Amino acid sequence: MNNAVVQSEKSDIPLPWVEKYRPQTLDDLVSHSEIVSTISKLVDGGNLPHLLFYGPPGTGKTSTILACVKRLYSPTQFKSMVLELNASDDRGINIVRGQILNFASTRTIFSGAFKLIILDEADAMTNDAQNALRRIIEKYTENVRFCLICNFLSKIIPAVQSRCTKFRFAPLSSDQILPRLNLIIQNESLKATEDGKKALLALSKGDMRKVVNTLQSTSMAFDIVNEINVYTCVGHPLRSDIERILLSLMSSTEFEKCYNGKYSWSYIENLRNKLVFVSEITKIKADKALALEDILVEIQLYVMRMEIPINVLNKIIVKISEMEERLSKGCKEIPQITALISTFFKCRNMITITS
């Protein structure tokens, strides 16, 4: 059985599955074998440099350095040898000149060992704090090593980057996630279908933490982990819902009559019944409590797989991106639904003219 599972079973305190199944050693990590191999050699050789881990969330950055800590230090040495600061801590210049400087400048009582400072989410540090940090990194190299963890490398100043050995943690592939997913399902005695596993992998986009959290929440809300339950639990549109929306966008014609003014008062009275595709989108949104942003993302993915002229595809992608931008700035959803429908009408006309 996996070491992470064995250790979690020794505690009577229930843990979230992301912590319960967190890798405990470097050998337990399921991905980035080249990075793990390189770091293992550096740790075993006793010449660990300053490290900079960057990449998307849930790709194993924090788990990797915590596994290194367990290999470098015994449990009794942890408090005196390791300083870990995360997003809940202040990362301004005062913390760098105070807590970090004091820890780095104090020599260890263990001969031949160096201290380790872990700065999680280092891209949240101000530029002033990073400039103060670079001097500490080079001044106290004999006494301490730094490990900076971030999502965006561009937010780390070049002076700090040049003092660290950089490792990029790419999103995990489905083949890397699936064995750990099956292990959790087996150990927790869950009922999971193949389409449920595929839904978890599709939603995660390479984020192992998201896979485990979604699996736990779905198993707590439903008796079986299948595609419908997974999408329902996270409030994500089902494929069938997106197909219904696309079908209505590609086939309905009443919207054009309405907006061109070619209708009578009797038409207005029956407007709700005639605008089938508008009611289809709003009905699905209301029934499933979906966000328009999620619908736009899924529509974009479907459109990119359709066999349509490249100029039409480009127009749809650009228009959808503009809608997403307006939604991110706080615009209401109803005008964006109107823009979505109008975009498909125009693009359908372009396809007709081209053909």
N, C-alpha and C positions, 0 to 999 in steps of 0.2 A: 504494500500500500504506500501511497505517496507520503513523504515525510511531513508535508504541510498538513495532511489529514490526520496523521498520527499525533502530531503535537496539539492540534486543535481539540482532539478528543480527550486530552488530559485535563482540560479546564472545564469546570462546571458552569461557567458563565457563558450564556449564548452569545455568539458573535455574528455579525453580518457575514454573509458568505464570502464577500470580497476579502475579508480579513481571515476568515476561517481557512480558506483555500489559497491564501497568499503563499507563493514559493518561499521556503525557508532556507534553501541553499542555492548556489549557482547552478547545480545540476538539475534542480526542479524547474528552472525557467524553460518555457516551451518555445521560445523564439530567439532570434538574433544570436545564433550559435557562434558566429565569427566574433561578435562583440564579447560574449561571455567567455570564449576561449582566450581572447587577448587579455581581458581583465583578470582571469584566473592566473595566467602566467605572470602578470605584473604583481598580483597579490602574493603569490607563492615565492616570487623572486625578491620580495621586500623592497621593490623600487616603484611603488605606485605613484604616478604623477598627479597633478591637479586634473580633475575630470570635469567635463561639461557634457551632460546628457540633454539632448533636445529631441523633440518629436511630439506627435499628437498625444492626447490623454489616453491612459489605459494601455500603453504599449510596453510597460515593464521597467520604466526608468527608476522609480522609487524602489521597486522590488529588487532590482539588480544591486543597488548600492546598499540596501539593508542586508541582502545576502552576503555582500562583501564584508559588512561590519561583523556579521556572525562568524565569518572565517578569520577575520583579523583579531578580534578581541573575544575574551571570555565574558560571560554574563556579569561577573564582578567588576570588570574593567569598563563596562559600557558607560556608566555615568561620568566617570572621570576622563574618558578618552574621546567621547563623541558628543558633539553639539549639533543638534538638529533644529533648524528653524523652518517653519512652514508658513502657509498663507495667513494663519491666524496671528502671527507675530508681526510686530512693527519692523519694517525693513528700510527705515530711513537712515540718514547718515549718523544719527545718534546711536543707533544699535550697532552700526559698524565700528564706530569709535569707542563704544563702550563694551558691550557684552562680547562681541566677536574679537575685538582687539585684546581684551583681558584673557580670553580663553586661549587665543593663539600665542600670546607672549609668555604664558605660564608653561614652564617645562614639565614634562611628564616624569613621574616617579619610576616608570618602567624603562629600564635601559634598552636601547636599540629599537624602541617603538615610537611611533609618531601619532599625534592626535588627528582626528578627522572632523571637519566641519561640513555639514550637509545643509545647503541652502535650497530648499524646495521652492519651486515657482520663482526662481531668481529673476525672471523677466518682469516681476512686479516691483523690483527695486528701482529707486530713482537713479538718475544719471550721477548725481552727486554722491550717492551711496556707493555706486559701482566704481567711481573714480577713487573714493577713499579705500575701497576694497582692494584695488589692484596693487596698491603699495604694500598692504598687509600680506597679500599672497606671495610677493617676491621677497619680502623682508624676513618672514618666518617660515620659509620653506623647510628648513632643517627640523622644525618642531611640529609642523602641522601640514595636513593636506586638505584641500578644498574639493568638494563635489557640488557643482552647480547644476540644478535641474530646471528646465524651462520648456515651454511649448513653442516659443517663437525665438529663434536664434537671433533675428534681426534686432531684438530689443536688448541684447547684451552688447555692450560697447566693445569695439575692436580690441582695445587694450586688455580687457579681461579675457576675451576669446584667445588672444595670442599666448596667454600664460597657461592655458589649459589644453589638454588633449580631448578633442571633440569626438563624440559618438552620436550618430543619428539613429534613433529608434523609430523605424518605419511602422505603419499600421500592420497588424497581424493578419495573415492569410487565413482562410477558412480551414485549411489543413492543419494549421497550427492551433487554432482555437478548439476545433472539434474534439480532440482527445481529452482535453481538460473539461470540456462541457459534458462529455459522456461520463467522465469520472464523477463529476458532481451529481449528475442525474442518478447514477448507480448508487452512490453513497447516501443520497437523500431519499432513495426509493421513490422517485418521481415517475409519473406516467407522461411520457413525452413522445410525440409523433415526429416523423421525419420532416413533415412540412413545418412543424413547430420549431425544430432545430434550424431549418433553413431561414425561417422568419427571424430568429434570434441573430443568426449570422448576418442577414441582410440589414437589419436595423443597427447592428453594432458598428459596421464600417471599420472593422479592425481594432475595435476598442474592447479588450478583454473585460475590463471593469463593467462596461455597459452590458455585456452579455450576462455576466453573473448577476448583476443587480436586476436586470429584466427577468431573468429566469426565476430568481427568488420571489419577486413581486407577483409574477404570473402564477407560480405554484401556490402562493398564499391566497390568491383571489379565486383560482379555479382548480378543479380536481385534475384536469389534464392540461398539459402544455401543448397546444396545437396552434396553427397559424392564426385562426380567428381570435383565440384567447390572448395570444401574444400581442397582436395589433390592437385589440380592445384595451388591454391593460395599459399600454403606453399612449393610447389615444392617437394612433397612427392610422391613416386611411388604408383600407383593405384594397387589394388589387382589383377585386370585383367592383368596388365603388369607383375607383379611378377609371376603369373600363366603361362603366355606365356614364360617367361624366364626359369622357372623350367621345363616346358614341353620340351623345346628345349634342356636343359641340361640333361634331363633324357632319351631322345629318339634319339638324333643325334649320328652318328657314324663316320662322315668324318674327324673329328679332329684327331682321332687316326691314320688314314691312313697318314694324312699330317705329323704328328710329327714322325712317324716311318720311313719315307722316302719311303713309298710304293706308289709312284705316278710318273706319266710321265710328259713330258713337256706340253702335251695337258691338263693334269689335272691341272697344274699350271695356264694355261691360263684361265681355268674356275673356278679357286679357289674361287673367290668372290661369284659366284653363288652356289658353292657346300657347302661352310661353312655357312650353314643356321643359326646355333645357334649363331655364332660369330656376324653376321650381325644383328641378332635379338636383342642381348644385346646392341650393339653399336647404333643400330637404335632407340631403345627405349630411351636410354640415350640422344641421340642427339635431338630427337623429343620433349621429355618432359623436357630437361635440368635438368636431375637428377644427383645426386651425387652417386658414387659407394658405399660410406659408407651406404647410406640409403637403397640401393638395398641389400647389404649384411645383414643388420639388418632384413629386411623383409624376405629374403630367410631363414635366421636362424630360424625365428619364424615359417615359414611354415614347414621346415624340422622337427622341434621338434614335430609337430603334425602328421607326417607321421609314418606309421607302418613299420619300418625298424629295423634290428638287432641293438642292443645297441652298439656293437663295431663299426659299420658303422656310427651310429649317432654321437658317440664320436669323430671319425676321422673328420667328416664334421665340427662339432662345433669347434674343435681345429684349423683346417685349416682356417676357416673363421675368427676366432679370430686373427690368425697370419696375415691375409690379412688386417684386420682393424688396427692392430698395425703398419704395414708397411705404410699404408695410412696416419695414424696420424703422422708419422715421415717425411712425405713429398714425399714418393715414388710415381711414376707415376701410373696412373690407368691401362694402357694397360697390363703391366706384371701381375697385380693383377687379371685382367679378365682372362688372360691365366691360372693363378694358380687356379682360380675358376673352369674353365672348366676341367682342369686336375684332380682336386679333385673329381669331380663328375664321371669322367671316371674311376678313380681308385676305387671309392666306388661302382660303378655299377658292376665292375669286382668282388669285394669282395662279393657282394650279390649273383652274379651268382655262384661263387665257393661254397659259403655256402649252397645255395639251391641245 
